[in-house]
């Protein structure tokens, strides 16, 4: 079997890049979001999702190599 797009397809890479970009913006803007009245649990949930995306991607790619 030949893989043309590496371990993940181009769509998965775009989705991961979008989530990481949103997370970076939320991480940098977290104090401002809190100051603007966004609940703390929402900001923490967003940051945790962003941290989980690359970890899950690495775990999936490692599993697919075996």
N, C-alpha and C positions, 0 to 999 in steps of 0.2 A: 504494500500500500504506500503510495506516495502522498505526502502532505505538501500542498502547495503554499499554504499560508503559515507554516510553523505550527506551534502548539495550539494557537487560538486563531479563529477566523478574523477577518478584518472588522466585522461588526462587533465582536466581543471586545476587541482592542479599542474601538471607538467608545463603547459604553463605559469601559473601565477608565479611559482617559476623561470622559465627561464627569463621571462620579468623583474622580480625584480632583479635577479642576473645581468642581462645586465645593468639595470638602476643604480644599485649600482656601478658597474664598471665605467659607464659613469659619474655618479655624482662625484665620487672620481677623475676621470680623466678629468673632464670638463676643468680645467685650462690648462692641457696639450693638450687637443684636440683643444682648442682655440689657444694656442701657436703654434700648428702644422698647423694651417690654416683652420681648420674646421669652417664653418660659425656659427655665434652665434645662428641664428635661428634654425639650425639643432640640436645643443646641447640643446637649450631650449625645442624644440619639443620632443626630446628624454626624457628629465627629466619630462616633463608634462605627457607624456604617462605612464611613470613608476609610477608617483604619482596617475594617474587615475585608474590604474589596481586594487589596493587593495580597493579603494573607490567604484568602480563598483562592485567588488566581494562582499563586505559587503552589498551594497544596494540590490544586487540580492539575497543574502542569507536571508536577512531580509524579502524581499518580498515573498520568497518561504515558509517561516515559517507560514505566515498568512493563 
